[in-house]
Amino acid sequence: MRFIRKLLLFGWLEAISCIFPVIIFSTLGLTKFIEIPGIARYDLILIICLLAQIGMVLFKLETLDELKVICMFHVIGLGLEIFKVHMGSWAYPEEGWSKVFGVPLYSGFMYASVASYICQAWRRFDLHITGWPKTIFTVMLSTAIYLNFFTHHYIGDYRWILIGLLLIVFFRTWVNFTLSGTTLRMPMTLAFFLIGFFIWIAENISTFLGAWRYPNQEHIWRVVHLGKISSWFLLVVITMIIVAQLKHVKAGKSKEKEVEITINHIKH
């Protein structure tokens, strides 16, 4: 019975942490069947995403610091989308005023929603990471992963080498999370894979709803290739590294502030 309660609590916290992605996917589904005269589907999705983002902050479901991280990933994702569409990796065939270089602006929110989930899960599960690698390794690795999304069109795809390096760098890294007073943990690399796998499932739902299309989905929908899990795996790595580094920096500043307050208290 205790296990069931914890499982239900885990599911509830995960569902709350996924509220932004759920809004996006619900919007993709509704706008496939419901039209508003005078507003293109891509533009309507963007409007709903913006309203949802504002609502998340106003109702304190996201903090301003988390919003900054989410905006960063919106820019990172949009830049990647523009390049990939230009290279013919996938396409957004519908019309819309909010398309830039063939990419609707709402697409950045799909990347931002991953950052939103990680930020909220971090807070709700009280995540603590042990054995975190040195900053120089995480920065170099995340930079190489992001660049590989671009350079593999010209000089080859080195994702499996990067995944190998990733396994070495994060070999001793564990993520600890609290559930109903009990602390549990799992290898950091397993967390990367699990999140990437569920994003792949969400990607299948998104392409089925017409959010975008891969070349082999032009005439009939097909399941997204399993190889895409590795792409999402690597994208999750970038997201987690940036969020974790910012969390560590903020935690360091908080400790410095506590020390400063203690010193001032002693002086007075």
N, C-alpha and C positions, 0 to 999 in steps of 0.2 A: 504493500500500500504506500509505503514511504517512497519507494522508487517511482511509482506512478505519479505521486504528487510532484516529485522533482521533475519528472519528464514533462508534465503539464506546465509547470512553472517555466521550464526551459523553452518549451514551445511558445508560451505567451511572451516571454522576453524577446525571443527571436522575432516573433510577429510584430511587436512594437518597434523593434530596431529596423525592421524592413518596411516601415510605413511609407517612406518616400518611394522606394522601388515599386511597392504595391500600387501607389497612386499612378505612377508612370505606366505600368503594365495595364492597369484598369482603363486608363485613358486611351491607350493603344487599342484595346478591345472595343470600347464604346464608340470611338470615332470611326472604327471600321464599318459600323452599322448605322450610326447616327450622324447626320450631317446638319450643319447650321448654315443656312443660305448666306452667301457672301463671304464666308470665311473658309479658306482652304484647310484641309485636314492638318497639314504640318503646322500651320499658323495657330490653329486651335489647340493643338498639343502643346505648343510653346507657351501660349497664354495660361493654360491650366498648370503647366510645370512652374511657371513664375508665381502664380497665385499660391500653389502648394508650398513653394519655397518660402514665400513671405509668411504664410500661415504657420509653417513649422517653427519659425523664429518667434512670431507673435505669441503663439501658444506655448513657448518655451520647450518645445520638443527638440530643438537644436539651440546650442549656444552660439554667440557671435564668433567665438574662436573656431567652432566647428564649421560655421558658415564660410569662414575664410578658407579653410581647407577644401571645402566642397567647391567653392568658386575656382580655386586653383586647379582642381581636377576637371572642372568644366572646360577650362582653357586648354589643358593638356589633352583632353579627349577630343575637343573640337579640332585642334591642330592635327591630331592623328587621323580623324575622320576625313578632313579635307584632302590630306595626302593620299589616303587609301582610295577614296573615290576617284581622285585624279588618276591613280594607277590602275583603276578598273577592278579593284578587289571586291567591291560591292557598289550598289547604287541606290539612290533614293528617287524612284521614277515619278512620283507625284509632284504636282505644281505647288508653289507656295511663295509668298512674299518674303518669308523669313529664311530663304535659302541663300547661303554664301558659298560660292564656288561649287554649286551643286549639292551642298550639304545643309539640311535644315538645322537651325540653331538649337532646336530641342535635343538634338543628338548628344550634345555635351552633357545634358542632364543624366543620360544613361550611365556615363562614366562617373558623374558626380554622385549618383545614387549608391554606387559601390562604396565611395568614401563616406557617404552619409551612414550607411549600414555599419561600417567598421567603427566610426566615431561613436555611434549610439550603442553598439554592442560593447565597446570598450568601457563606456560609462556604466551601463546597466549590469554587466557581468563583473565589474570591478577588475578588469584585466591587469595582470602584472606579468611582465616578460623577464625571464631569467636567462642568463648566458647570451645577452644581446651582443652581436659582433661590434668591432670597432667602427666608428663613424666612417672612416676612410673606405672600409670595405663595402659598407652598405651604400654609400654614395656612388662609388665606382660601379658597383653591381647594378644598381637601379638605373644609372645613366646608360650603361652598356645595354641593358634590356630595352630601354625606351628607344635608343638609337637603332637597335636591331630591327624594330618594327618598320623602320624606314630603309635602312641600308640593305636589308635582305633582297630588295628588288634589284640591287646593283652588284653586290659582292658576295651573295650567298647568305643562307639562313643559318645562324649559329645558336639557335635557341637551345639545342640539346647540350651544347658545351656550356651555355649559361646556366642551364638547369643543373648540370654537374657541379659547376662552381657554387651554385646556390646551396646544394646539399652539403658541400664541404663547409662553406661559411656559416651556415645555420645548423650545423651538426649538433651543437650543444645548446641550442636555443629552444626553450619551452615556453608555452603560453599558459599561464595560470588564470583560472576564472572561478568566481564564487557563485554558488548556487544554493540558496536556502541555508546559508551558514557553512556550507561544505566547500572546501577548495579542491578543485579538480584541475588536471593539466593534460596537455597533449603536445607532441612535437610541433614546432612552428611550421615546419614544411607540410605536415599533415593538414594544418589549418589552412595553409595556402591552397592545397589541392581541393579540399572540401568546398571552400568558397568558390574556387574556379569552376568546379563541377556544377554547382547549383546555378552559377551564372550561365554556363553552357545550356542548361535546361531552360533558363529564362530566355536565352538567345533563340532557342528553337521556338518558343512561344511568340517571341517578338517578330521573327521572320514569318511565322504562320499568319500573324496579324498584319503583316505588311509594313512593319516599321522600316525595314530595308530588305534588299534582296541580294543574294549572292548570284554569281553568273549561272550556276546550275539550278537556280530557282526561278528563272525568268518565265518559264512556261508552266511549271508545276512545282508545288512546294515539296522539298525534300528535307530530310533530317540533316542538320548541320554536321559537317564532318567531325569525327571524334578528335581529330588533330587540333581543332579549335580550343579544346580544353587546355592544351599546353599554352596557347596564347593568353587565355584568361588567367591561367595559373601565374604566368609571368606578370600580367597586368596587376593582379592582386598583390604580388610581391612589391611592385613599385608603390602601390597605394599604402600597404601596410608599413613599408619602410618610412615613407614620408610622414604618415600619421604618428608612428612610433617615435621618430626623431623629434617631431614637434611636441609630443607628450613629454618626452624626456627633458627637452629644453625648458618647457613650462614648469615641470616638476622641480628642475634645478633652480629656476628663478624663485619659485615658491619657498624652497628651502633657504635660499639666500635672504629672502624677505623675512622669514621666521627668525633667522639668526640675527638680522639687523634689528628687529623688534626686541629680541631678547637682550641684545647689547644695550640698546637705548633704555630698556627697562632697568637694567643693572646700574647704568650710569645715573639714573634719576632716583 
